[in-house]
Amino acid sequence: MHDGHGFSTRAIHAGQEPDPLTGAVVPPIYATSTYKQDGVGGLRGGYEYSRSGNPTRTALETCLASIEGGTHGFAFASGLAAEDTILRALLAPGDHVIIPDDAYGGTFRLFDKVATRWGLRYTAAPLTDLAAVTACMCEGTKLVWIETPTNPLLNIADIEQIAELAHRHGALVVVDNTFASPYLQQPLALGADVVVHSTTKYIGGHSDVVGGAVVVRDEELAEKIAFHHNAMGAVAGPFDAFLTLRGIRTLGVRMDRHCDNAEILAEFLSGHAKVAEVRYPGLAGHPGHDVAGKQMKRYGGMISFRHKDGEQAAVDLCARTEVFTLGESLGGVESLIEHPGRMTHASVAGSALEVPADLVRLSVGIEDADDLLADLRQALG
Ligand SMILES: *Cc1c(COP(=O)(O)O)cnc(C)c1O
């Protein structure tokens, strides 16, 4: 019904028709596990059990599909639950997968410690280098897993080119679109087969709910995901679905403000004497700037930078901010700061995914830019 509408109209209305019974403008939280049948098999709204389907979750799933330009959306208990379900649904033991060599740590762990025990093989490749990805393609390669921008170095992979390469080899393409959000980047339109999200981040947007999402636009893929969604059971509950949908309605305005603020801070940091390097795709000097400009609407709210005085100075800086809260996660309205080397990425120390020890990561929130600037200025000293 909202197919021809713009992003924010769909975010606010898709799957969210006023409740037919009461006219409630907001889809209610259907806190029920089961549904009365009118005679055996006589389902009133198609619902029989809330693992298989729940109206609050349906509202969220319809909206997710719409804002990603897909036909089918699935809401999960977490981003990792969504990822795990994709693997089981689309791959089999013995298959080979190419993953980014700087994938989100939890994604790397899922492949390295869980999926390999199930017989999956993977190669970690730098997705910024098409020749390197090509070199990793082998007989059993069934899937290329893209993440862009990446965490915490904000590397940019060319979705269109990688999708073309993967499809030539008969492999599917999954894009983890968590960092960009569907407002800034539409992987399905760029050739990806599956989009996955940690809705915990920008989509939920308020740091009050953990969730995941999968969106596809192919009937056969949708059937496989739908079957495993129910059969594996890592579904989003109705309260979580309600909160996530509440967040989605403001995704467009939030993302624009995240981007406005991040652009200002990236410029400021670039000119600061204590900053050695700023990683923000919106800066002309960023290696992925052109590709990001091609496939993203704007450059997002995440910034990483290296402290000129080394690891301890970076760690101390994280403890000195007052508006930026020291903490993991990202994508909420409040600004967060963290030290990847000792926090989010501590588990990859010594591996190929290790990050510079002097790196600081910012999730730039939607507070007043002047307050964020002043806070960084005082913390940098
Ligand atoms: C957080 C995150 C995940 C995992 O999602 P959870 O909701 O924490 O399970 C996956 N990918 C990226 C890029 C993330 O930032």
The ligand as an SDF file (V2000), in Angstrom:
LIG
                    3D

 15 15  0  0  0  0  0  0  0  0999 V2000
   25.8300   -5.3500   17.2550 C   0  0  0  0  0  0  0  0  0  0  0  0
   26.1000   -5.8800   15.9140 C   0  0  0  0  0  0  0  0  0  0  0  0
   25.7330   -7.1830   15.5520 C   0  0  0  0  0  0  0  0  0  0  0  0
   25.1350   -8.1680   16.5310 C   0  0  0  0  0  0  0  0  0  0  0  0
   23.8570   -7.7950   16.9310 O   0  0  0  0  0  0  0  0  0  0  0  0
   23.2430   -8.1260   18.3740 P   0  0  0  0  0  0  0  0  0  0  0  0
   21.9120   -7.4470   18.3290 O   0  0  0  0  0  0  0  0  0  0  0  0
   24.1870   -7.5590   19.4030 O   0  0  0  0  0  0  0  0  0  0  0  0
   23.1470   -9.6030   18.4720 O   0  0  0  0  0  0  0  0  0  0  0  0
   25.9690   -7.5980   14.2480 C   0  0  0  0  0  0  0  0  0  0  0  0
   26.5650   -6.7800   13.3570 N   0  0  0  0  0  0  0  0  0  0  0  0
   26.9480   -5.5310   13.6660 C   0  0  0  0  0  0  0  0  0  0  0  0
   27.6050   -4.6860   12.6280 C   0  0  0  0  0  0  0  0  0  0  0  0
   26.7380   -5.0380   14.9520 C   0  0  0  0  0  0  0  0  0  0  0  0
   27.1390   -3.8040   15.2590 O   0  0  0  0  0  0  0  0  0  0  0  0
  1  2  1  0
  2  3  1  0
  2 14  2  0
  3  4  1  0
  3 10  2  0
  4  5  1  0
  5  6  1  0
  6  7  2  0
  6  8  1  0
  6  9  1  0
 10 11  1  0
 11 12  2  0
 12 13  1  0
 12 14  1  0
 14 15  1  0
M  END
$$$$
